[in-house]
Amino acid sequence: LFVEAPLAEGAALTLDGAPANYLGNVLRLAAGAQVKLFDDVTGEWLAEVVGAGRKRVTLTVVQHLRPREPVPDIWLLFAPVKRGPIDWIVEKATELGVDRLLPVVTQRTVVDRLNLDRLRANAIEAAEQCERTALPRLDPPEKLAAVLKSWPEDRVLLFADETGGVPFVEATQGAGKAAILIGPEGGFTQDERAAVRALSAARGVSLGPRILRAETAAVAAVSVWMATAGDWP
Ligand code: SAM
């Protein structure tokens, strides 16, 4: 379970709201029960329930289990797609181990407002489910032009381009820090494609001969990256 406060041995915790409801009413834990908590700073701890009411649960942190895990240095940049698919992108990218999620507004992005709180809650829930002790960084949307303007030269930008790119595995050769860029349902405009390709750190990559939905492309690209350059054995 994710908790905001930095955890420490012997700390006394009082949980309200959703975490308390989950422990007290869903799991119906009683005093003496043990749970695993993580805070995205110090890692994962074992805690013991001291008291569990309907709205409040008190615990004592008893043992440090593991430090905050090192997360592969991969960013996922994606044009916001509608509710549902975008929730799925955040959830799957979190499970797969992405370090940073950056929504990028492009000319054909149809979504104008993003509920970052909902997306952050999706990331937390996905991290809890896959037992990840580090949350992905989720940033507010930025315009593509601004992202390109301030792009860090030492990070390869793998630009998923259905109109043509090199095979993904070839593009990741020798790429240290990397990022993946996925377009909106309507795709990138020609100008956008040219602007991205003008970046020396950009490499156009193919995800195969078919047109994938943006959410499929995001998960496919991250999975291939993890398998070729990430932390999969
Ligand atoms: N231009 C597409 C069309 O004709 O329908 C629309 C874009 S596609 C639905 C959404 C995004 O997924 C694209 O902008 C691209 O980033 C990525 N994508 C989809 N299929 C791909 C492929 N075969 N290779 C590389 N990227 C792909």
Residues whose N, C-alpha, C, O or C-beta is under 5 A from the ligand:
A	BS01	SAM	A160 D161 E162 L181 I182 G183 P184 E185 G186 G187 F188 V205 S206 L207 G208 P209 R210 I211 L212 R213 A214 A217
